[in-house]
Amino acid sequence: MAATAVRYLRSAGAPTAVDPLPRPALRAVRDDERMPVDPGEFRRVLGHFASGVTIVTAVDETGPTGFACQSFASLSLDPPLVVFMVARTSTTWPRIARAGRFCVNILGADQGPLCRAFAVSGADKFAGVPWTPAPTTGSPRLPGAPAWVDCEIAAVHTGGDHLIVVGRVEALGATDETGDPLLFHRGRFGRFDG
């Protein structure tokens, strides 16, 4: 599984350090075929889609790492697969790819501050954050997360300026069956009302 991620990184010419990948040319159609969508309008319109929020974590040779991620979903029941998307410029992704495994921490409604801490680029995101190792991969499980999914990397695909990471579920659990999830909608955190 980790070999898949490493082969991808090598084929994409990724540096061995945690430097971000260069921004790719993102044209799927020729310039004369249609006008590109305005990025601001794209974000504004798609911001109407509410999503849950997660923190994807791993441990590599230098210690724990992770990032906030709202583009996470279940993919397959048989075999059990999940998927998340990560920017190709992410400095955290190469560390997770090298680890070959990860844990998705599904955040609860009161974990907005934790999410914000993991959304900052270049910071020591685990400073002052306790964690326990997930049972199969040893990736960090974060306190207070109502649910977690422990995975091995199964595949990595290119998707424009992002990578589509498929994980094979090795273990999972929910610690809080009644808590509300942390939601993200139109640039803000929220929760269910009612």
N, C-alpha and C positions, 0 to 999 in steps of 0.2 A: 504494500500500500504506500509506504513512504517512498519506495523506489519510483512509483508513478509520479509523485509530486516532484521528486528530484529530477527525473527525466524531463518533465515539463519545464522546470526552471532552467535546465541546461539548454533545452531546445529553443527556449525564448531568449537565450543569451543573458540570463539573470546574473548579476554579480554574486560572488560568494558571500559578501558582507550583507548587511541589512539595508543597503542603499535602495531607494525606490527605483522601480523599473521606469525606463523612459516612457513618456506618454505616446501611445501608439497612434498611427493614422487611423481614424475612425470612420472611414467612408465605406459603406456597404453598397452604395450605388454611385455611378459616375455623377460628376457635378452637373452635367447637362440633362440628367434624367429627372431630377426634381429638386426643389429648394430644400435645404436642411431645416429641421425643426429648431426653433430658437431655444437654446438651453434653459433660459429663464422661464419661458412658457412651459417647457417640458416639466421642470420642477414644480411649477405652480399647479399645473393640472394634475400631475400624479401625486402631489401632496394631499389631494382629496381622498386618497386611499389610506385608511388607517391600518397600521400594522402593529404587531407586537414588537418588543425590543429584547434583544439578547446580548450577552457578552460571550464571545468565543475565546476560549483560553487554551493554552498548551504550555508544556515545559520543554525547553531546549537545553543545550549545554550551558547556557548562561543563566538559566533560571526561568521563572514564570513569565508569561507574556499573554497579551490578550487585547481585544478591541471590541467596541460597541458595534452591534450589527442589527439592523432592522430587516435585512433581506434574507430571512431564514424561513424554510418551509419543510414539511414532510414531503418525501418524494415517492417512496415505494413501501408497501407493507411486506412484500415477499420478493426479494430479500428486504430487510428493514433498512431504508436509506433516507437520509435527510440531505438538504442542500442549503448552502449559503453563498452569497456573492460578496466579493471583496475587491476594492479598487486595485488595479494593477500597480498603482503608485504606493500602496500600503507598505510601510516599513515593518509592520508586524507580521504580515503574511509570509515572508520568506522564513521567518523563525518557526511559524506553525508548519509550513511545508517541510522544513528540515526535521521537525519532530515526527511528522507522519501521522499525527493523531491530534485530537482536540476534544474539548468538552463545550457544549452549548449550554450556557446558563440562561434559562428563561426568566426574565425579571418580573418582579411583582410591582404593584402600583406605587409603593413607597420607595422604590429604588432609583428614582430619577437622578439623585446626586451621584450614586455609584456609576450609573450609565454615563453621566457627563464626565466623570473622572477617566473612564476608559475611552472616551471619544477624543481626548486630547492627544495630538501627535507628539511623539518624542519625550513624553513625560514618563516617570517611573510610576506606572499605573498600579502597581501592587504595593506602593508605599503605604503602610498602615492598614492594608487590606488582608485580613486573615483568610486562609483557604485550607481545604482538605483535598487530598488526592481522590480523583474519581476512581472507582474500583478496578477498571480494566486498563485504562491508559495512564493513570496517574496525573492527568491534566487537572488544573485547579477547578474545584467546585466552590462557588462563592457562597458565603453565609446569607441566608434570607431568600435565596432564589427559590421560588416555589417548585421549580422543576429543572431537570438537567438531563442531557443526552450525551453519552460518552461514545466517541466514534474513532474509527481508523479512516484515513483518507483513502477513498476508493478510486476517484478520478478527479481530474482538473480539466476544465474546458475554457476556452477563450470566449468571452462575450463582450465584444467592443472594448470599452475602457475598464472592464471588470473581468474577474475570473469567476467561474462557476465551479464551486468546490462541492463534490459529492462525498458524503461520509457514510460508511457502513456502521450502523448502530451496534455497539457491543454491549452496552448496559444503559439503563435509564431509570429515572425515578421521579416521583413527585413528593414533595415534603409538605405541601400545603394545598389541600384539595378545595379549600373555600376562599382563598385569597384572590383578589382581582389582579389581572395582568397589567403591566405598564404598557400603555399604548402611545403611539406616535402618530400625530395627525397635523398636517399643515404647519410643520416646524415646531410643534409643541408637544410636551408630554400630557397625557390625560389618563382617565380611567372611566370605567363604566358608571353611568348615573342611573340609579334605580334599582 
